[in-house]
Amino acid sequence: MAASMIRRCLVCLTIAFTLLAQPLGASDPPSPAIDQIVARMVAMDAERTASQQPYQGIRHYTVDYKGFPSDRHAEMVVQVVSDPPQKKFTVVSESGSKLLLNRVLRKLIESESEASDGRNRRDVKLTPDNYKFQLLGTESLDGRSCYVLLVEPKKGNKYLYKGKVWVDAQDFAVAQISATPAKNPSFWISSVQIEHRNEKHGEMWLPRSNRSTSKVRLGGRALLTIDYRRYDLSTTSAAQETPAK
């Protein structure tokens, strides 16, 4: 589930890459074989997917473009209501460049529906069918020990990525991904990079932040940030809730 949140951002024009330094004070877990880590990660992801709870939350999107023909800025606040397998997006507010709102942010939201259908979920999951894995070592994120994996896609699906994945050593959930897409989303984009973080809410792992950067061939640069806020897991049927204003 956590990994699916990442791939939806890879279709946007912006993606970012930053390695985090290892915090002090956390002990490293023992390092089992990479096949054991991946098998456990796949099994736990299937278990979490089968037991997904309804939830709702707020996303704050910001896009800044600097370059030809002019600098542009846009912001959008969106309520997300998830009642598995359905997910509903409601735009609460928006401001700034209509071009960025319509061509970037709305397209990004639309891509989430595309990536979540049954066939796409199978084709883009973080599994040995779609990726090759290499264990690089262990690090700590927010005081939790993680295995650091190097992942390389086996095919050119636009939702797959290549880079590093931090897998929580206790829950075997994806805690962070720093990557670039397997397939360049556009001829006009010279490079795309992403950093995405997840965090644990109750028994669920949900997105916390996304910072994406893209370089345009004409010399421009775009920065997309997504902050995930105000998660509510208390409702038994999130889809029945009224969007916040």
PLY file of the C-alpha trace (Angstrom):
ply
format ascii 1.0
element vertex 245
property float x
property float y
property float z
element edge 244
property int vertex1
property int vertex2
end_header
0.00 0.00 0.00
2.76 2.42 0.92
4.58 1.74 -2.29
1.49 2.46 -4.36
1.44 5.98 -3.02
4.90 6.57 -4.38
4.30 5.42 -7.95
1.41 7.88 -8.36
3.84 10.78 -7.98
6.18 9.47 -10.67
3.79 10.44 -13.51
3.97 14.12 -12.56
6.51 16.52 -14.10
8.43 16.73 -10.85
10.45 14.28 -8.77
13.31 14.69 -6.16
16.29 12.79 -4.71
18.03 13.37 -1.33
19.82 10.80 0.80
19.17 11.17 4.53
21.99 10.88 7.04
21.67 8.06 9.54
20.40 9.31 12.91
22.39 8.36 15.98
21.23 6.17 18.81
19.39 3.37 16.96
20.84 -0.14 16.84
21.08 -1.99 13.54
18.90 -5.07 13.04
20.46 -8.35 12.01
20.74 -8.59 8.23
18.91 -11.59 6.76
19.36 -12.53 3.11
17.81 -10.15 0.58
15.38 -12.85 -0.58
14.06 -13.19 2.97
13.60 -9.43 3.34
11.77 -9.11 0.02
9.57 -12.14 0.71
8.60 -10.75 4.11
7.96 -7.28 2.63
5.67 -8.72 -0.07
3.78 -10.87 2.44
3.25 -7.99 4.89
2.15 -5.66 2.09
-0.47 -8.21 1.00
-1.65 -8.54 4.60
-1.95 -4.77 5.04
-3.76 -4.42 1.70
-6.29 -7.08 2.70
-7.00 -5.37 6.01
-7.02 -1.72 4.85
-9.12 0.57 6.99
-11.14 3.54 5.78
-9.46 6.85 6.44
-9.50 10.47 5.37
-6.89 13.18 5.26
-5.83 16.50 3.77
-3.14 17.03 1.15
-1.50 20.38 0.49
0.06 20.55 -2.98
2.49 23.31 -3.99
4.15 23.72 -7.41
6.82 26.28 -8.26
8.16 26.59 -11.80
11.08 28.86 -12.67
12.16 29.31 -16.27
10.92 29.95 -19.81
8.56 31.64 -20.58
7.82 32.88 -17.02
7.89 31.84 -13.39
4.65 30.30 -12.10
3.23 29.17 -8.75
0.14 27.18 -7.77
-1.34 25.62 -4.62
-4.17 23.20 -4.04
-5.73 21.72 -0.90
-7.46 18.38 -1.44
-9.42 16.14 0.89
-8.84 12.43 0.31
-11.46 9.96 1.50
-10.42 6.32 1.22
-12.98 3.57 1.69
-11.12 0.60 0.13
-11.06 -0.12 -2.69
-12.58 3.29 -3.54
-10.83 6.62 -3.09
-12.45 10.03 -3.52
-10.69 13.39 -4.01
-12.37 16.71 -3.27
-10.63 20.01 -4.06
-11.12 22.24 -1.03
-9.26 25.29 -2.37
-6.84 26.28 -5.14
-4.89 29.34 -6.20
-2.21 30.45 -8.61
-1.36 29.48 -12.18
-4.26 27.83 -14.02
-1.72 26.06 -16.24
-0.05 24.37 -13.26
-3.37 23.62 -11.60
-4.83 21.96 -14.68
-1.76 20.43 -16.33
0.12 19.26 -13.22
-1.96 19.01 -10.05
-5.23 17.80 -11.54
-3.35 15.35 -13.78
-1.50 14.03 -10.73
-4.78 13.40 -8.93
-6.24 11.72 -12.02
-3.21 9.44 -12.28
-3.91 8.02 -8.84
-7.13 6.50 -10.10
-5.33 5.08 -13.13
-2.57 3.54 -11.03
-5.01 1.96 -8.58
-6.96 -0.26 -10.98
-6.50 -4.03 -10.66
-4.09 -4.61 -13.56
-1.88 -1.63 -12.74
-1.61 -2.66 -9.09
-0.17 -6.03 -10.12
2.18 -4.52 -12.70
3.72 -1.91 -10.42
3.92 -3.52 -6.99
7.31 -3.72 -5.31
7.77 -7.45 -5.98
10.39 -9.73 -7.59
8.16 -9.90 -10.68
8.73 -6.20 -11.30
12.07 -5.42 -9.64
15.59 -6.68 -8.97
16.76 -6.11 -5.37
20.12 -5.65 -3.68
20.70 -5.18 0.06
22.98 -2.17 0.71
22.91 -2.22 4.51
20.89 -0.79 7.40
20.05 2.74 8.55
17.72 4.40 11.01
14.78 6.68 10.14
12.96 8.47 12.94
14.52 6.06 15.43
13.30 2.95 13.58
15.79 0.51 12.04
15.45 -0.03 8.30
16.96 -2.20 5.61
18.24 -0.15 2.66
17.55 -1.81 -0.69
18.72 -0.85 -4.16
15.87 -1.51 -6.60
15.98 -1.70 -10.38
12.87 -2.22 -12.53
12.68 -5.21 -14.87
10.54 -3.32 -17.41
9.84 0.21 -18.63
6.42 0.74 -17.03
5.96 4.49 -16.40
4.92 3.83 -12.80
8.07 1.89 -11.86
11.18 3.53 -10.45
14.87 2.92 -9.76
16.76 3.99 -6.68
16.79 3.22 -2.95
14.04 1.89 -0.72
14.10 1.96 3.09
12.13 -1.01 4.51
11.13 -0.88 8.19
12.86 -3.81 9.93
9.93 -4.46 12.27
6.87 -3.99 10.05
8.57 -4.62 6.67
6.74 -1.56 5.31
8.30 0.95 2.91
9.36 3.91 5.04
11.12 5.95 2.35
11.89 5.88 -1.36
14.50 8.03 -3.12
14.32 7.35 -6.82
13.94 8.31 -10.45
11.29 6.88 -12.80
12.10 3.86 -14.94
10.72 5.73 -17.95
11.09 9.46 -18.58
7.57 10.93 -18.43
8.17 13.44 -21.24
10.65 14.39 -23.97
10.67 17.91 -22.54
11.94 16.70 -19.17
15.71 16.11 -18.97
15.74 14.61 -15.47
13.28 13.75 -12.73
13.96 12.79 -9.12
11.84 12.08 -6.04
12.02 11.73 -2.27
8.98 10.35 -0.49
8.44 9.55 3.19
5.82 7.40 4.88
4.94 7.11 8.54
2.97 4.78 10.78
-0.55 5.71 11.94
-1.93 3.03 14.21
-1.35 -0.17 12.24
-1.31 1.64 8.87
1.60 3.15 6.94
0.54 6.31 5.12
2.34 9.09 3.19
3.91 11.93 5.17
5.66 14.07 2.56
6.81 14.18 -1.03
9.37 16.50 -2.56
9.88 16.28 -6.31
12.13 18.13 -8.74
12.29 18.10 -12.53
14.59 19.83 -14.99
13.10 21.00 -18.28
15.17 20.82 -21.48
14.57 24.53 -22.14
16.32 25.38 -18.88
13.44 25.57 -16.42
13.06 23.77 -13.12
9.87 22.69 -11.32
9.48 21.84 -7.66
6.46 19.94 -6.35
5.83 19.43 -2.64
2.98 17.45 -1.10
2.27 17.57 2.62
-0.11 14.94 3.97
-2.05 16.18 7.01
-4.90 15.53 9.42
-5.34 11.79 8.99
-8.50 10.45 10.59
-8.76 6.67 10.99
-11.62 6.78 13.47
-14.55 6.49 11.04
-15.89 3.06 10.08
-16.87 4.28 6.61
-14.79 7.25 5.54
-16.70 7.66 2.29
-19.77 8.76 4.24
-17.96 11.76 5.72
-18.61 15.31 4.50
-15.59 17.09 2.96
-13.93 19.61 5.26
-14.11 23.26 4.24
0 1
1 2
2 3
3 4
4 5
5 6
6 7
7 8
8 9
9 10
10 11
11 12
12 13
13 14
14 15
15 16
16 17
17 18
18 19
19 20
20 21
21 22
22 23
23 24
24 25
25 26
26 27
27 28
28 29
29 30
30 31
31 32
32 33
33 34
34 35
35 36
36 37
37 38
38 39
39 40
40 41
41 42
42 43
43 44
44 45
45 46
46 47
47 48
48 49
49 50
50 51
51 52
52 53
53 54
54 55
55 56
56 57
57 58
58 59
59 60
60 61
61 62
62 63
63 64
64 65
65 66
66 67
67 68
68 69
69 70
70 71
71 72
72 73
73 74
74 75
75 76
76 77
77 78
78 79
79 80
80 81
81 82
82 83
83 84
84 85
85 86
86 87
87 88
88 89
89 90
90 91
91 92
92 93
93 94
94 95
95 96
96 97
97 98
98 99
99 100
100 101
101 102
102 103
103 104
104 105
105 106
106 107
107 108
108 109
109 110
110 111
111 112
112 113
113 114
114 115
115 116
116 117
117 118
118 119
119 120
120 121
121 122
122 123
123 124
124 125
125 126
126 127
127 128
128 129
129 130
130 131
131 132
132 133
133 134
134 135
135 136
136 137
137 138
138 139
139 140
140 141
141 142
142 143
143 144
144 145
145 146
146 147
147 148
148 149
149 150
150 151
151 152
152 153
153 154
154 155
155 156
156 157
157 158
158 159
159 160
160 161
161 162
162 163
163 164
164 165
165 166
166 167
167 168
168 169
169 170
170 171
171 172
172 173
173 174
174 175
175 176
176 177
177 178
178 179
179 180
180 181
181 182
182 183
183 184
184 185
185 186
186 187
187 188
188 189
189 190
190 191
191 192
192 193
193 194
194 195
195 196
196 197
197 198
198 199
199 200
200 201
201 202
202 203
203 204
204 205
205 206
206 207
207 208
208 209
209 210
210 211
211 212
212 213
213 214
214 215
215 216
216 217
217 218
218 219
219 220
220 221
221 222
222 223
223 224
224 225
225 226
226 227
227 228
228 229
229 230
230 231
231 232
232 233
233 234
234 235
235 236
236 237
237 238
238 239
239 240
240 241
241 242
242 243
243 244
